[in-house]
Amino acid sequence: MGTFSAMNLHSGLREYTLTSALKDSRFPPMTRDELPRLFCSVSLLTNFEDVCDYLDWEVGVHGIRIEFINEKGSKRTATYLPEVAKEQGWDHIQTIDSLLRKGGYKAPITNEFRKTIKLTRYRSEKMTLSYAEYLAHRQHHHFQNGIGHPLPPYNHYS
């Protein structure tokens, strides 16, 4: 989950963390029992470049965002982070076609239609933290500030 809209980093991370953990309709809400096994990744997207050719990007290096007009005449968008195509073993065409389907395009996909796509490539800086690392960081930061007693267990309201 994420956004291409500008937002305050602190409040944006908090909002998207809670939404992805508790309100993403694709998955059941995360439970307290899952916390010890939790890893959280944040990808900061950089170096956006509009390109003229929908094949002008490198699998595993660039993320891509496409804009297209669907069969009903509506403008639609979809994106994949740089690691998605590589993890799936997809080439350029498979990735583009999957993105079109992700964006809601239901008609047959032709090479001529692919050429109408507006493609923006970008790079990503990804950071991942385990729940245990998060707790250790919070504990260390808490003691550094001279408070001197352990933090209470994290809950999704803090």
WOGI-V350266 format. One record per residue. N is the residue number from 0. PSI is psi in radians with two decimals (999 if undefined). NEAR is the number of other C-alpha atoms within 12 Angstrom. Layout:
N/PSI/NEAR ; N/PSI/NEAR
This chain:
0/2.56/24 ; 1/-2.98/26 ; 2/2.69/21 ; 3/0.07/18 ; 4/2.55/9 ; 5/2.45/12 ; 6/2.85/14 ; 7/2.24/12 ; 8/-0.84/16 ; 9/-0.94/10 ; 10/-0.57/12 ; 11/-0.77/20 ; 12/-0.74/23 ; 13/-0.83/19 ; 14/-0.84/21 ; 15/-0.51/23 ; 16/-0.88/25 ; 17/-0.72/22 ; 18/-0.82/21 ; 19/-0.58/24 ; 20/-0.58/27 ; 21/-0.32/19 ; 22/0.12/16 ; 23/2.02/16 ; 24/-0.25/12 ; 25/-0.30/12 ; 26/2.70/12 ; 27/2.67/13 ; 28/2.53/19 ; 29/2.52/24 ; 30/2.82/15 ; 31/-0.62/16 ; 32/-0.43/11 ; 33/-0.29/15 ; 34/-0.82/22 ; 35/-0.40/19 ; 36/0.10/16 ; 37/2.39/20 ; 38/2.38/20 ; 39/2.27/24 ; 40/2.44/21 ; 41/2.24/24 ; 42/2.08/24 ; 43/2.15/23 ; 44/2.34/29 ; 45/3.00/20 ; 46/0.93/16 ; 47/2.31/19 ; 48/2.13/22 ; 49/2.34/21 ; 50/2.67/21 ; 51/-0.46/17 ; 52/2.20/19 ; 53/-0.16/31 ; 54/0.06/28 ; 55/1.17/23 ; 56/2.81/29 ; 57/2.19/24 ; 58/2.30/29 ; 59/-0.21/25 ; 60/-0.83/24 ; 61/2.47/33 ; 62/2.78/39 ; 63/2.51/43 ; 64/2.25/35 ; 65/2.60/40 ; 66/2.42/31 ; 67/2.86/33 ; 68/2.11/24 ; 69/3.11/26 ; 70/-0.27/18 ; 71/0.05/12 ; 72/0.16/9 ; 73/2.48/13 ; 74/2.29/19 ; 75/2.74/24 ; 76/2.77/27 ; 77/2.69/34 ; 78/2.68/35 ; 79/2.39/39 ; 80/2.83/36 ; 81/-0.57/30 ; 82/-0.28/25 ; 83/-0.94/26 ; 84/-0.73/28 ; 85/-0.81/20 ; 86/-0.60/15 ; 87/-0.22/17 ; 88/0.44/14 ; 89/2.61/21 ; 90/-3.02/19 ; 91/-0.84/27 ; 92/-0.78/24 ; 93/-0.68/21 ; 94/-0.84/36 ; 95/-0.80/42 ; 96/-0.69/33 ; 97/-0.71/26 ; 98/-0.70/34 ; 99/-0.78/37 ; 100/-0.74/23 ; 101/-0.66/21 ; 102/-0.02/26 ; 103/0.17/23 ; 104/2.15/30 ; 105/-0.26/18 ; 106/2.89/16 ; 107/2.47/15 ; 108/2.09/24 ; 109/2.85/16 ; 110/-0.62/15 ; 111/-0.71/10 ; 112/-0.72/22 ; 113/-0.63/31 ; 114/-0.26/23 ; 115/-0.14/22 ; 116/2.40/34 ; 117/2.12/29 ; 118/2.33/32 ; 119/2.22/32 ; 120/2.68/34 ; 121/2.96/32 ; 122/2.95/26 ; 123/2.45/24 ; 124/1.99/19 ; 125/2.31/17 ; 126/2.41/13 ; 127/2.44/16 ; 128/2.35/19 ; 129/2.86/19 ; 130/-0.70/22 ; 131/-0.72/20 ; 132/-0.68/18 ; 133/-0.82/22 ; 134/-0.74/23 ; 135/-0.72/18 ; 136/-0.80/17 ; 137/-0.75/21 ; 138/-0.81/22 ; 139/-0.81/18 ; 140/-0.69/17 ; 141/-0.81/17 ; 142/-0.59/15 ; 143/-0.57/13 ; 144/0.11/12 ; 145/0.32/11 ; 146/-0.69/13 ; 147/0.17/12 ; 148/2.68/14 ; 149/2.61/19 ; 150/2.60/18 ; 151/2.79/11 ; 152/2.51/18 ; 153/2.41/18 ; 154/2.85/15 ; 155/0.06/18 ; 156/-0.15/10 ; 157/999/9
